[in-house]
Amino acid sequence: MESARIVATVARIVRDLGIAEEIAQDAMIAALEQWPCDGVPDRPAAWLTATAKHRAVDLVRRRETYARKLAEAGRDPASALGDGESYDPEPSGPGDIDDDVLRLIFTACHPVLSAEARTALTLRLVGGLRTDEIARAFLVPEPTVAQRIVRAKRALARAGVPFEVPYGADRAARLGSVLEVVYLIFNEGYAATAGDDLLRPGLCEDALRLARQLAALMPGEGETHGLAALLEIQASRTAARTGPGGEPVLLADQDRRRWNRLLMRRGLAALERAVATGGASGPYALQAAVAACHARAARYEDTDWATIAALYGRLAAVAPSPVVELNRAVAVSRAEGPAAGLALVDALAAAPGLDRYHLLPSVRGDLLARLGRTTEARAEFTRAAELTRNARERDLLLDRARRLEQARQLPYPETE
């Protein structure tokens, strides 16, 4: 839970993300060794951070001592002590952000890295996601992500990238990657890739906090407000997305009285700011507009699916992806009927990256069930359950398959 903050704090001191991560891990090992004997401290997060900071300061001082000795011996210390490695515990400047985690994100999103490497590295360091979880988010093989992370750390170290929030044009150039990272962190918290829980609330809270800070930092950028709007509205539904036992509750079955009205109002206000600053056509603002359609519907039956389908069409034009098309297919199925949606889903069957994406057979199963093709629908739900690595989602999908099997066994003819 504290990994990102510890890495960020240490990185500000040592100016090297790879070394910062190693020191953070050392601090956690120290806790595993000492806490069983001495007891867990009253403030375990502060203990971990302080331990890591002490080790980081010791490392920097050893380097500086070594550099002085080299200088005394008549050698150039620059080769021993890299640029920016002197200990500066509290860097600050005009418009700076007093948040090490935000500095960590902007550093990991430096243009010296590819877009894929930036996002993978930041999800690893800030989101605390495992390599397999990041691979799932990207729909790429796990070894590919592992290589990206290792190479990204080396590239940042070689380039001597400063640990800071950039200003002016540099900040705007990195903003897209930063927004994408915050978005993916929230998504992992909102629908966990793997594990026994559907939600990872800590990730959602961190992403929402960062989105708010970005919007405050760059008030003239419509997409920062668009992302904040999207996350606020999505977060407003969190309490209604799971039942008493932690089981998933589908949107159609959610008790809308449990939706957080304060977060919803904040999200709608942020969407207005996105529109006012010219960001209405940005990908995050468009997704926020979709979320707003759901938020404004008092009942599931009142949802304006035609508008949602049109918004997904606009989103596909500015940020095309198979996942966007899959969402559009769902909206079209509600606006025009399941047959229209199924035609769009079937056209996505060969889309790259979707062959292992569990929501494709899940959506297809739902559409087939609505068409009365229960045998095919049951097979799709079973396949979706095999693909997902989240235990809660798997239980939901298998339950839907069982219900279709029970319905098939009733003494009524099946429509195929």
C-alpha positions in Angstrom: 0.0 0.0 0.0 2.8 2.4 0.8 5.2 1.3 -1.9 4.6 4.1 -4.3 5.1 6.8 -1.7 8.3 5.2 -0.4 9.7 4.8 -3.9 8.8 8.4 -4.7 10.3 9.8 -1.5 13.6 7.9 -2.0 13.7 8.7 -5.7 13.7 12.4 -4.8 16.9 11.8 -2.8 18.8 9.3 -5.0 17.5 10.5 -8.4 17.4 6.9 -9.7 14.1 5.0 -9.9 15.8 1.6 -10.1 17.8 2.3 -7.0 14.8 3.9 -5.2 12.8 0.7 -5.8 15.6 -1.4 -4.4 15.9 0.7 -1.3 12.1 0.6 -0.8 12.3 -3.2 -1.0 15.2 -3.2 1.5 13.1 -1.2 4.0 10.3 -3.7 3.7 12.7 -6.6 4.3 13.9 -4.8 7.4 10.3 -4.6 8.6 9.9 -8.3 8.0 13.0 -8.9 10.1 12.3 -6.5 12.9 8.6 -6.3 13.4 8.1 -9.9 14.5 10.6 -9.3 17.3 9.9 -5.7 18.2 6.3 -5.5 17.3 4.5 -3.5 14.6 5.1 0.3 15.1 2.2 2.6 15.8 2.8 4.2 12.4 4.1 1.5 10.2 4.0 3.6 7.0 6.1 6.3 8.7 8.5 3.7 9.9 9.0 2.3 6.4 9.4 5.7 4.9 11.9 6.8 7.5 13.9 3.6 7.2 14.1 4.0 3.4 15.0 7.7 3.6 17.9 6.9 6.1 19.3 4.3 3.7 18.9 6.7 0.8 20.7 9.5 2.6 23.5 7.1 3.6 23.9 6.0 0.0 24.1 9.6 -1.3 26.6 10.6 1.5 28.8 7.6 0.6 28.8 8.6 -3.0 29.6 12.2 -2.1 32.4 11.0 0.2 33.8 8.9 -2.6 33.6 11.8 -5.0 35.6 14.0 -2.6 38.2 11.3 -2.3 38.5 11.1 -6.0 38.9 14.9 -6.3 41.6 14.9 -3.6 43.4 12.2 -5.6 43.2 14.5 -8.7 40.5 12.6 -10.5 37.4 14.0 -12.0 34.5 13.2 -9.6 31.9 13.8 -12.3 32.3 10.2 -13.5 31.6 8.9 -10.0 28.7 11.1 -9.1 26.1 11.6 -11.7 24.3 14.8 -12.5 21.7 15.8 -9.8 22.9 13.1 -7.4 23.8 15.5 -4.6 21.4 15.3 -1.6 18.7 17.9 -1.9 15.9 16.7 0.5 13.4 19.4 -0.3 13.5 20.7 -3.9 11.0 23.4 -4.7 10.2 26.0 -7.2 7.5 28.3 -8.6 4.3 26.3 -9.2 5.9 23.1 -7.9 3.7 20.4 -6.4 4.3 19.2 -2.9 3.6 15.6 -3.8 6.4 13.1 -4.4 4.0 10.6 -6.0 3.0 13.2 -8.7 6.7 13.9 -9.3 7.3 10.2 -9.7 4.6 9.9 -12.3 5.9 12.9 -14.4 9.5 11.5 -14.1 8.4 8.0 -15.3 6.5 9.6 -18.1 9.6 11.4 -19.6 9.7 11.6 -23.4 12.9 9.6 -23.5 10.7 6.6 -23.0 8.2 5.1 -25.4 4.5 5.6 -24.5 4.2 1.9 -23.7 7.3 2.0 -21.4 6.1 5.1 -19.6 2.7 3.6 -18.7 4.1 0.2 -17.7 6.8 1.7 -15.5 4.4 4.1 -13.7 1.8 1.4 -13.2 4.6 -0.7 -11.6 6.0 2.0 -9.4 3.0 4.1 -8.6 0.1 1.7 -8.9 1.9 -1.2 -7.3 0.7 -3.5 -10.0 2.4 -6.8 -10.7 3.9 -7.4 -14.1 1.1 -9.9 -15.0 -1.6 -7.3 -14.1 0.0 -4.7 -16.3 0.2 -7.2 -19.1 -3.5 -7.8 -18.7 -4.2 -4.1 -18.8 -2.2 -3.7 -22.1 -3.4 -7.0 -23.6 0.2 -8.0 -24.3 2.4 -10.9 -23.1 3.9 -10.7 -19.6 7.5 -11.0 -20.8 7.0 -7.9 -23.0 5.9 -5.8 -20.1 8.8 -7.1 -17.9 11.3 -6.0 -20.6 9.7 -2.6 -21.0 10.0 -1.9 -17.3 13.7 -3.0 -17.0 14.6 -1.0 -20.1 12.7 2.1 -19.0 14.6 2.2 -15.7 17.9 1.9 -17.5 16.9 4.6 -20.0 16.0 7.1 -17.3 19.2 6.4 -15.4 21.3 6.9 -18.6 19.6 10.1 -19.5 19.9 11.5 -16.0 16.2 12.5 -15.9 15.6 14.9 -13.0 13.0 13.9 -10.4 10.6 16.8 -10.9 7.3 18.1 -12.2 8.2 19.9 -15.5 7.0 23.3 -16.5 5.7 24.9 -19.6 5.9 23.0 -22.9 7.6 20.0 -21.3 4.7 19.6 -18.9 2.2 19.7 -21.7 4.2 17.2 -23.7 4.1 14.6 -20.9 0.5 15.3 -19.9 -1.1 12.7 -22.2 1.0 9.8 -20.7 0.4 11.0 -17.2 -3.4 11.1 -17.7 -3.3 7.6 -19.3 -1.4 6.2 -16.3 -3.8 7.7 -13.8 -6.7 6.3 -15.8 -5.3 2.8 -15.9 -4.5 2.9 -12.2 -8.1 3.8 -11.5 -9.3 1.0 -13.9 -7.3 -1.6 -12.0 -8.9 -0.5 -8.8 -12.4 -0.3 -10.2 -12.3 -3.8 -11.8 -9.3 -5.7 -10.4 -7.5 -7.9 -13.0 -7.0 -10.8 -10.6 -7.6 -11.8 -7.0 -10.5 -12.5 -4.7 -12.0 -9.0 -4.7 -13.7 -7.1 -7.5 -12.5 -3.7 -6.3 -9.2 -2.4 -5.1 -10.4 0.9 -3.4 -6.9 2.1 -2.5 -6.0 2.4 -6.2 -9.2 4.2 -7.0 -8.5 6.7 -4.2 -4.9 7.3 -5.3 -6.0 7.8 -8.9 -8.8 10.1 -8.0 -6.5 12.2 -5.8 -3.9 12.5 -8.6 -6.6 13.4 -11.1 -7.9 16.2 -8.9 -4.3 17.5 -8.4 -3.7 17.5 -12.1 -6.9 19.4 -12.8 -5.9 22.0 -10.2 -2.3 22.2 -11.6 -3.5 22.7 -15.2 -6.9 24.4 -15.1 -6.7 25.4 -18.7 -6.3 21.8 -20.0 -9.8 20.4 -20.8 -8.6 16.8 -20.6 -7.4 17.1 -17.0 -11.0 18.1 -16.1 -12.3 15.4 -18.4 -10.4 12.7 -16.5 -11.3 14.1 -13.1 -15.0 14.1 -14.2 -14.8 10.5 -15.4 -13.2 9.2 -12.2 -15.5 11.1 -9.9 -18.6 9.8 -11.6 -17.3 6.2 -11.8 -16.2 6.3 -8.2 -19.7 7.5 -7.2 -21.1 4.1 -8.1 -18.5 2.0 -6.2 -20.6 1.2 -3.1 -23.4 -0.2 -5.3 -21.2 -2.4 -7.5 -20.8 -5.1 -4.9 -23.3 -7.0 -2.7 -23.0 -7.8 1.0 -20.6 -10.7 0.3 -18.4 -8.8 -2.1 -20.1 -10.3 -5.1 -20.4 -8.1 -8.3 -23.8 -6.3 -8.9 -24.5 -5.6 -12.6 -25.4 -2.0 -13.5 -29.0 -3.0 -14.2 -29.4 -4.4 -10.7 -27.6 -1.7 -8.7 -29.5 0.2 -6.0 -29.0 3.8 -7.3 -29.8 5.2 -3.9 -26.3 3.9 -2.8 -24.6 6.0 -5.5 -22.5 8.8 -3.9 -24.3 12.1 -4.8 -21.4 14.3 -3.7 -18.9 12.5 -6.0 -21.5 12.6 -8.8 -22.0 16.4 -8.4 -18.2 16.9 -8.4 -17.9 14.8 -11.6 -20.7 16.7 -13.4 -19.1 20.0 -12.4 -15.7 18.8 -13.7 -17.4 17.8 -17.0 -18.8 21.3 -17.3 -15.3 22.7 -16.8 -13.9 20.3 -19.4 -16.5 21.6 -21.9 -15.8 25.2 -21.0 -12.1 24.8 -21.6 -12.6 23.3 -25.0 -12.1 19.7 -24.0 -15.5 18.3 -24.9 -14.1 16.1 -27.7 -11.2 14.7 -25.7 -11.3 10.9 -25.0 -11.7 11.3 -21.3 -14.3 14.0 -21.5 -16.3 11.8 -23.9 -16.1 8.8 -21.5 -17.2 11.2 -18.7 -20.1 12.2 -20.9 -21.1 8.5 -21.1 -20.8 8.1 -17.4 -22.9 11.2 -16.9 -25.7 9.7 -19.0 -25.8 6.8 -16.5 -25.6 9.2 -13.6 -28.5 11.3 -14.7 -30.8 8.2 -15.2 -33.0 7.7 -12.2 -33.6 4.1 -13.3 -31.7 1.7 -15.5 -34.7 1.8 -17.9 -34.4 5.5 -18.2 -30.8 5.4 -19.6 -30.4 7.3 -22.9 -28.7 4.5 -24.8 -28.9 6.3 -28.2 -26.8 9.2 -26.8 -24.4 6.7 -25.3 -24.0 4.9 -28.6 -23.4 8.2 -30.4 -20.8 9.2 -27.8 -18.9 5.9 -28.2 -19.0 6.6 -31.9 -17.3 9.9 -31.4 -14.8 8.3 -29.0 -14.0 5.6 -31.6 -13.1 8.4 -34.0 -10.6 10.2 -31.7 -9.3 7.1 -29.8 -10.0 4.0 -31.8 -9.7 0.7 -30.0 -11.4 -2.7 -30.0 -12.5 -2.1 -26.4 -14.3 1.1 -27.4 -16.0 -0.7 -30.2 -17.1 -3.4 -27.7 -18.6 -0.8 -25.5 -20.3 0.8 -28.5 -21.8 -2.6 -29.4 -23.3 -2.9 -25.9 -24.9 0.6 -26.2 -26.2 -0.2 -29.7 -27.7 -3.4 -28.5 -29.7 -1.5 -25.9 -30.7 1.3 -28.3 -31.4 -0.9 -31.4 -31.8 -4.4 -30.1 -29.4 -7.4 -29.3 -29.1 -8.5 -33.0 -27.6 -5.1 -34.0 -25.2 -5.3 -31.1 -24.3 -8.9 -31.9 -23.3 -8.1 -35.4 -20.8 -5.5 -34.1 -19.4 -7.9 -31.5 -19.0 -10.7 -34.1 -17.0 -8.2 -36.3 -14.6 -7.8 -33.4 -13.8 -11.5 -33.0 -10.6 -11.2 -35.0 -9.5 -7.9 -33.4 -5.9 -8.0 -32.1 -5.7 -8.5 -28.3 -9.3 -9.5 -27.8 -8.8 -13.2 -28.1 -7.9 -13.4 -24.4 -10.2 -10.6 -23.2 -12.9 -12.1 -21.1 -15.4 -9.3 -21.6 -15.8 -10.2 -25.3 -17.4 -13.6 -24.7 -19.2 -12.1 -21.7 -20.9 -9.5 -23.8 -21.5 -12.0 -26.6 -23.1 -14.3 -24.1 -25.4 -11.6 -22.8 -26.5 -10.7 -26.3 -27.1 -14.4 -27.3 -29.1 -14.9 -24.1 -31.3 -11.9 -24.9 -31.9 -13.5 -28.4 -32.9 -16.8 -26.8 -29.9 -18.7 -28.0 -29.2 -20.1 -24.6 -26.9 -23.0 -25.5 -24.5 -20.6 -27.3 -24.8 -18.1 -24.5 -23.9 -20.6 -21.9 -20.8 -21.6 -23.8 -19.7 -17.9 -24.0 -20.2 -17.3 -20.3 -18.2 -20.4 -19.5 -15.4 -19.3 -21.8 -15.4 -15.8 -20.2 -15.1 -17.4 -16.8 -12.1 -19.4 -18.0 -10.4 -16.2 -19.3 -10.9 -14.0 -16.3 -8.5 -14.1 -13.4 -10.7 -12.3 -10.9 -12.5 -14.8 -8.6 -15.6 -12.6 -8.2 -16.1 -12.1 -11.9 -15.5 -15.8 -12.5 -18.3 -16.7 -10.0 -20.7 -14.3 -11.6 -20.1 -15.7 -15.1 -20.4 -19.3 -14.0 -23.6 -18.4 -12.1 -25.0 -16.9 -15.3 -24.0 -20.1 -17.2 -25.7 -22.3 -14.6 -28.9 -20.3 -14.8 -29.0 -20.7 -18.5 -28.5 -24.5 -18.1 -31.4 -24.6 -15.6 -33.6 -22.6 -18.0 -32.7 -25.0 -20.8 -33.8 -28.0 -18.7 -37.3 -26.6 -18.2 -40.0 -28.3 -20.3 -40.2 -25.5 -22.9 -38.8 -25.4 -26.4 -35.6 -23.5 -26.8 -35.3 -20.8 -29.4 -32.0 -21.2 -31.4 
